[in-house]
Amino acid sequence: MAADLHLPHQRAAANQTLTAQCHCKAVHFTVTVPTSALPLPVHLCHCSICRYTHGTLCSFHAPLPKGVEPEFVPPSSIASSLTGYIHSAQAASERFFCTTCGCHIGDRDLTLDPDTGKPEWRVATSIFSAHDEGTFQIRSHVFTDPAVEPNLATWLPSINSRAIHVWNPHPNDPHFPLASSPPPKPDLDDTNLLLSQCHCAGVRFTLPRPSESEASDPFLARYLRPSPTPSSFQKKEKDDTTTTLTGPATIKRIACVCVCSDCRLVSGAHAVPWTFAPLKRIQPPIPPGFEGFGTLRAYRSSEKVTRAFCGVCGATVFYALDVAERTPCEEKRVVDVAVGLLRDWEGRAAVEEWVTWRTGRLAGVRSGLEFDRGFAEGLGEGLASWGVKRHGESVTFNIPQD
């Protein structure tokens, strides 16, 4: 046997241990990877499966080197801390999320790698304690459905002046039958309703367009804002996302992108998009505490904040803040609704025709910068640039208690 000629400090430097935890800390694990494999490449997956299992615009995943698996720190374990979800009979992997707070931690192949005898993992990089360019590097957007515009690929073309590659399979590629095919059209008979439905369909409800009573109410009107709608005029270019909209304005619900640490650690994604609506306008009726509706599970992320996620597939669904600025009375209680789950009567992701995006400022930007400065700065710049191209200005408006 050959002698190990490495000095102790040289042997230690050959590997680096990275630590991950969810918001409630019930999930706690490390991964030890060769330093030669760093930074781990991160891809942002925009497929409908990832959107509807996360409630976000995309997932943030990095494949671990072959043979490397998460090492759970007791009492955390797969059996005691996580819920698994296999999205279809054709799925190649099982997704895992925290049973308590809903945070996605990644997915594990259902078959073993023939070379290592172990399943390969893709981990959610958003839950690691460090996310700098030396450990994780966001390199690609994948499955960027052109029907889902705008999306995070639209708003994040580069990080630190480094272009992010966009990859999509060839249409009808047999290797990607599920991610390449559009989701089925919802059975909605009203074009003024949005469907919110997680991937497993355990959470399903509708959200209507703003009513005249909402628009005339001084409190509820703060969550509405007019903006042009893409379908109300002809496109000027093939890429409609760069065309300045000049058509008539429509009253819509406001929406923002949050990069705060709480949203990140309960979703397993760097950024969570939210829109806002009176809970009373959602049908079927949702209980004030969220529990007892379909497969919803409630999680108290702070003294005044209750969140809700699907207990079967892990999708982020609701955020509710118990303060007067959001709930002057139960009849006017306003909750945040995850935009990633919304779709219209044709099955299209509900974005510009239904909401007015705040493009001038990210929510939770301070903690977003602390976690991953390059990402937060890149997204903020890209969102503002898109706002100028799309609406002639980067729009900033106040969202109570955002």
ChimeraX attribute file (.defattr): number of C-alpha atoms within 10 A of each C-alpha:
attribute: neighborCount
match mode: 1-to-1
recipient: residues
	/A:1	3
	/A:2	4
	/A:3	5
	/A:4	8
	/A:5	8
	/A:6	9
	/A:7	8
	/A:8	9
	/A:9	8
	/A:10	10
	/A:11	11
	/A:12	11
	/A:13	11
	/A:14	11
	/A:15	16
	/A:16	15
	/A:17	10
	/A:18	16
	/A:19	17
	/A:20	22
	/A:21	22
	/A:22	26
	/A:23	22
	/A:24	19
	/A:25	16
	/A:26	20
	/A:27	27
	/A:28	23
	/A:29	21
	/A:30	16
	/A:31	18
	/A:32	16
	/A:33	21
	/A:34	14
	/A:35	16
	/A:36	11
	/A:37	13
	/A:38	16
	/A:39	18
	/A:40	22
	/A:41	18
	/A:42	21
	/A:43	24
	/A:44	24
	/A:45	23
	/A:46	23
	/A:47	22
	/A:48	26
	/A:49	21
	/A:50	22
	/A:51	23
	/A:52	26
	/A:53	29
	/A:54	32
	/A:55	33
	/A:56	27
	/A:57	28
	/A:58	30
	/A:59	30
	/A:60	25
	/A:61	25
	/A:62	22
	/A:63	19
	/A:64	19
	/A:65	16
	/A:66	15
	/A:67	14
	/A:68	17
	/A:69	20
	/A:70	19
	/A:71	15
	/A:72	17
	/A:73	14
	/A:74	11
	/A:75	10
	/A:76	17
	/A:77	16
	/A:78	15
	/A:79	8
	/A:80	13
	/A:81	18
	/A:82	22
	/A:83	20
	/A:84	19
	/A:85	18
	/A:86	17
	/A:87	17
	/A:88	12
	/A:89	6
	/A:90	9
	/A:91	12
	/A:92	13
	/A:93	20
	/A:94	17
	/A:95	24
	/A:96	24
	/A:97	30
	/A:98	27
	/A:99	22
	/A:100	22
	/A:101	28
	/A:102	32
	/A:103	32
	/A:104	35
	/A:105	30
	/A:106	22
	/A:107	22
	/A:108	20
	/A:109	16
	/A:110	15
	/A:111	12
	/A:112	12
	/A:113	13
	/A:114	8
	/A:115	8
	/A:116	11
	/A:117	11
	/A:118	17
	/A:119	17
	/A:120	22
	/A:121	24
	/A:122	22
	/A:123	26
	/A:124	24
	/A:125	29
	/A:126	29
	/A:127	28
	/A:128	23
	/A:129	12
	/A:130	17
	/A:131	21
	/A:132	15
	/A:133	17
	/A:134	11
	/A:135	17
	/A:136	20
	/A:137	20
	/A:138	26
	/A:139	18
	/A:140	18
	/A:141	24
	/A:142	20
	/A:143	19
	/A:144	23
	/A:145	18
	/A:146	10
	/A:147	11
	/A:148	19
	/A:149	18
	/A:150	19
	/A:151	20
	/A:152	23
	/A:153	25
	/A:154	18
	/A:155	20
	/A:156	21
	/A:157	20
	/A:158	21
	/A:159	20
	/A:160	11
	/A:161	9
	/A:162	11
	/A:163	13
	/A:164	17
	/A:165	14
	/A:166	15
	/A:167	13
	/A:168	13
	/A:169	15
	/A:170	10
	/A:171	10
	/A:172	11
	/A:173	12
	/A:174	10
	/A:175	10
	/A:176	14
	/A:177	13
	/A:178	17
	/A:179	20
	/A:180	20
	/A:181	14
	/A:182	15
	/A:183	16
	/A:184	9
	/A:185	12
	/A:186	16
	/A:187	11
	/A:188	15
	/A:189	8
	/A:190	10
	/A:191	11
	/A:192	14
	/A:193	18
	/A:194	26
	/A:195	22
	/A:196	26
	/A:197	23
	/A:198	28
	/A:199	23
	/A:200	21
	/A:201	15
	/A:202	16
	/A:203	21
	/A:204	18
	/A:205	20
	/A:206	19
	/A:207	21
	/A:208	16
	/A:209	17
	/A:210	21
	/A:211	11
	/A:212	10
	/A:213	10
	/A:214	19
	/A:215	17
	/A:216	10
	/A:217	11
	/A:218	10
	/A:219	15
	/A:220	19
	/A:221	17
	/A:222	17
	/A:223	24
	/A:224	21
	/A:225	19
	/A:226	14
	/A:227	23
	/A:228	21
	/A:229	20
	/A:230	19
	/A:231	10
	/A:232	14
	/A:233	12
	/A:234	11
	/A:235	15
	/A:236	11
	/A:237	10
	/A:238	8
	/A:239	9
	/A:240	15
	/A:241	19
	/A:242	18
	/A:243	18
	/A:244	20
	/A:245	22
	/A:246	16
	/A:247	14
	/A:248	12
	/A:249	13
	/A:250	18
	/A:251	20
	/A:252	24
	/A:253	21
	/A:254	24
	/A:255	26
	/A:256	23
	/A:257	25
	/A:258	21
	/A:259	26
	/A:260	21
	/A:261	23
	/A:262	17
	/A:263	22
	/A:264	23
	/A:265	24
	/A:266	30
	/A:267	33
	/A:268	32
	/A:269	27
	/A:270	25
	/A:271	28
	/A:272	25
	/A:273	22
	/A:274	24
	/A:275	25
	/A:276	23
	/A:277	23
	/A:278	21
	/A:279	21
	/A:280	18
	/A:281	20
	/A:282	16
	/A:283	13
	/A:284	12
	/A:285	13
	/A:286	17
	/A:287	11
	/A:288	14
	/A:289	14
	/A:290	22
	/A:291	15
	/A:292	12
	/A:293	17
	/A:294	15
	/A:295	20
	/A:296	24
	/A:297	23
	/A:298	21
	/A:299	20
	/A:300	15
	/A:301	17
	/A:302	10
	/A:303	8
	/A:304	10
	/A:305	13
	/A:306	19
	/A:307	25
	/A:308	26
	/A:309	32
	/A:310	28
	/A:311	24
	/A:312	23
	/A:313	27
	/A:314	33
	/A:315	32
	/A:316	34
	/A:317	30
	/A:318	22
	/A:319	23
	/A:320	22
	/A:321	20
	/A:322	15
	/A:323	13
	/A:324	11
	/A:325	13
	/A:326	21
	/A:327	17
	/A:328	13
	/A:329	9
	/A:330	12
	/A:331	11
	/A:332	18
	/A:333	22
	/A:334	25
	/A:335	23
	/A:336	20
	/A:337	25
	/A:338	24
	/A:339	28
	/A:340	30
	/A:341	27
	/A:342	26
	/A:343	22
	/A:344	24
	/A:345	18
	/A:346	14
	/A:347	18
	/A:348	18
	/A:349	28
	/A:350	21
	/A:351	20
	/A:352	19
	/A:353	16
	/A:354	26
	/A:355	25
	/A:356	24
	/A:357	27
	/A:358	22
	/A:359	25
	/A:360	20
	/A:361	21
	/A:362	25
	/A:363	20
	/A:364	18
	/A:365	19
	/A:366	14
	/A:367	16
	/A:368	22
	/A:369	16
	/A:370	14
	/A:371	23
	/A:372	18
	/A:373	19
	/A:374	21
	/A:375	24
	/A:376	24
	/A:377	19
	/A:378	19
	/A:379	25
	/A:380	20
	/A:381	21
	/A:382	22
	/A:383	28
	/A:384	22
	/A:385	19
	/A:386	23
	/A:387	22
	/A:388	18
	/A:389	16
	/A:390	19
	/A:391	18
	/A:392	14
	/A:393	15
	/A:394	18
	/A:395	16
	/A:396	13
	/A:397	15
	/A:398	11
	/A:399	16
	/A:400	11
	/A:401	9
	/A:402	10
